[in-house]
């Protein structure tokens, strides 16, 4: 489990101690496409942006942002507890061609780090 951003792969880090939402979606996509292949076998095809990617990027940016209302709204999509939002996330995953379990694993791994960053941002104000 990632404890700090320094533990995260380089492609997930962002300057100024902020995460790049595109990298999060890319990390989930890479994990889904590569599976258990050895590093020598890793050849990632170029991906085209689509509606599902855009929805996820926007939700991740809102979740990481300092606007509490947007954060709570994004949390409903990214970490659903209500069956309606679970289905909505499944629909979004279908648009991205990402398996839901890969996206779920990536988001669950990053959630504690993002929450810690948001708390630290709140203390600096």
C-alpha positions in Angstrom: 0.0 0.0 0.0 1.2 3.5 -0.8 2.0 5.5 2.3 3.3 8.7 0.6 3.6 10.1 -2.9 7.2 9.1 -2.9 6.1 5.5 -2.8 4.0 6.0 -5.9 5.2 5.2 -9.4 6.6 8.2 -11.2 3.7 8.3 -13.7 1.2 8.9 -10.8 3.2 11.8 -9.2 2.5 15.4 -9.9 4.6 18.4 -9.1 3.7 20.5 -6.0 2.6 17.4 -4.1 -0.6 17.1 -6.1 -1.8 14.0 -8.0 -2.5 14.1 -11.7 -6.0 12.8 -12.5 -4.9 11.7 -16.0 -2.1 9.6 -14.4 -4.6 7.9 -12.1 -6.8 6.8 -15.0 -3.7 5.8 -17.0 -2.4 3.8 -14.1 -5.7 1.9 -13.8 -5.6 1.3 -17.6 -2.0 0.1 -17.6 -2.8 -2.3 -14.7 -5.8 -3.6 -16.6 -3.9 -4.0 -19.9 -0.7 -5.5 -18.5 -2.1 -7.9 -16.0 0.7 -10.2 -14.8 3.0 -9.8 -17.7 6.7 -9.4 -17.1 8.2 -5.9 -17.6 10.0 -7.1 -20.8 6.6 -8.0 -22.3 5.0 -4.7 -21.4 3.9 -2.8 -24.5 1.1 -0.4 -23.9 -1.0 0.6 -26.9 -1.9 4.3 -27.2 -5.3 5.1 -25.8 -7.7 7.6 -27.1 -9.7 9.8 -24.7 -13.4 9.1 -24.5 -16.4 10.1 -22.4 -15.7 7.6 -19.7 -12.1 8.9 -19.3 -13.4 12.5 -19.2 -15.9 11.7 -16.4 -13.3 9.9 -14.4 -10.7 12.7 -14.8 -13.2 15.3 -13.7 -14.3 13.2 -10.7 -10.7 12.6 -9.6 -9.9 16.3 -9.9 -13.0 17.2 -7.9 -12.2 14.6 -5.3 -8.7 16.0 -4.9 -9.7 19.6 -4.9 -10.4 21.9 -2.0 -14.1 22.6 -2.8 -16.0 20.5 -0.2 -19.2 20.3 -2.3 -17.4 19.0 -5.4 -15.3 16.6 -3.2 -18.4 15.0 -1.7 -20.1 14.8 -5.1 -17.1 13.1 -6.6 -16.8 10.7 -3.7 -20.3 9.5 -4.4 -19.1 8.4 -7.9 -15.6 7.2 -7.1 -16.4 5.4 -3.8 -20.1 4.5 -4.2 -22.2 3.0 -1.3 -25.6 3.5 -2.9 -26.6 1.0 -5.6 -27.5 3.8 -8.0 -23.9 5.2 -7.9 -22.4 1.6 -8.2 -24.3 1.2 -11.4 -23.3 4.6 -12.6 -19.6 3.8 -12.0 -20.1 0.5 -13.8 -21.5 2.5 -16.8 -18.5 4.9 -16.7 -16.1 1.9 -16.6 -17.9 0.4 -19.6 -17.2 3.7 -21.5 -13.5 3.5 -20.6 -13.1 -0.2 -21.3 -11.4 -0.4 -17.9 -12.4 -3.4 -15.8 -14.1 -2.1 -12.7 -11.9 -4.1 -10.3 -8.7 -2.5 -11.7 -10.2 1.0 -11.3 -11.5 0.1 -7.9 -8.0 -1.2 -6.8 -6.3 1.9 -8.0 -8.8 4.3 -6.4 -8.7 2.4 -3.1 -4.9 2.5 -3.0 -4.8 6.2 -3.6 -7.7 7.3 -1.4 -5.8 7.6 2.0 -3.1 9.6 0.3 -5.5 12.0 -1.3 -7.4 12.4 2.0 -4.2 13.2 3.9 -3.3 15.8 1.3 -6.7 17.4 1.6 -6.3 17.6 5.4 -2.9 19.2 5.0 -4.2 21.7 2.5 -7.0 22.6 5.0 -4.4 23.2 7.7 -2.3 25.6 5.6 -5.3 27.9 5.1 
